[in-house]
Structure formats: structure tokens, C-alpha cells
């Protein structure tokens, strides 16, 4: 696992902010250096290029999730409670910086940059294994059915969230959501609960 020092973490935070506000293409290394109050050479020294900086940012963000999932698995909770907490963890993290996650997913989907996704995929695999452990625990206790496509659960969670985000005008009208605060409140209450119910239904549904 890649460990970043304080200065690298500071640069990553600035890059995340600027990528979120202006997009990857709309942000230059010079912009990042200016905002972080450092010289461009320091970014080159630590990361090599803007693409490598994005790669490091992706790894850093998903590694944080890995640590939280490790802690979740150790808690004295039922499998149902762990699934609920996991979904809430996913959505709260994504919603905190939705635009950055959209940029990451766009870059992965389009493969426009020369970015090494091996480390990113390794962390995703680890997170998937942690989810599998929770589900296996529920299966051993007779709470969850056996025929579960575990790998499809994360995209089910995130796909629902991103569909909601990408159709804000429609859902704003349907649910009378007028401000960003209205949307955040709805996401962190109603949408999370809807996703939790959906995933738990999948875990107990018999074919």
C-alpha cells in the first residue's frame, strides 16, 4: 500500500479540490502548484506528472475506504447491520465529493490517460473481499442466501446514487428538492435507506 507524507497529502488535497472545480483537463500542474504554494518541481519530484498525480489521488481515496471497511468488519454488529453501515459509508464518502468521484469514474471508463490502474484494482479487490466476508458471515448464520453475485453489489449501490445525481432536475421536481441542502438531506436519509432495503432484499431473495 502506498503511503504518502504530509506534503504529498497536502498536494493531493489541493489537486482534488481543483480537479473537482475545473475538471482534470481544466486544471494545470501550475494551477496546483500555485494553490498549494509550492514550485512545480516539487510536484514533478513527488508524482512525476499530472496523470501520476491523479493515479495517486485515486489510490489514496480508495485506500481510505479500505481502512474504514477493515474497522467495520471488526465491529460487534450483525451481518445486516454491517451491510447497512457499509452502504452508508459508501454513499456518505461519495456524496462528500461527488464531482471528484465522477472524474475518477470518467477517467477509468474512457482510458484517455496513461494511468496505471493495477494498484487501484488491487485495493478494489481487497474491498470486495471485505464485503464477501460480511456476506459469508451472513450465509453461515443462515441469514443470506447462497447464490449472491457479490461483485455486482458495489455497482448496484453506486449506480443508484450516480443515477440520482445525474438526474437532479427530474428528482428535484418529483421530490420537491430546491437547494443543494435539500438534495444532501434526501440522499443521506431517504436514498441511503432505499439502497439499504434494495441490497438486503437481494441478500435474502430466493430464486
Buried (B, 14 or more C-beta within 10 A) or exposed (E): EEEBEEEBEBBBBBBBBBBBEEEBEEBEBEBBBBBBEBEEEBBBEBBEBBBBBBBBBBBBBBBEBBEBBEEBBEEEBEBBEBBBBBBBBBBEBBBEBBBBBBBBEEBBEEEEBEBEBEBBEBBBEBBBEBBBBBBBBBBEEEBBBEEBEBEEBBEBBBEBBBEBBEEEEEBBEEBEBEEEEEBBEBBBEEBBEEBBEBBBEBBEEEE
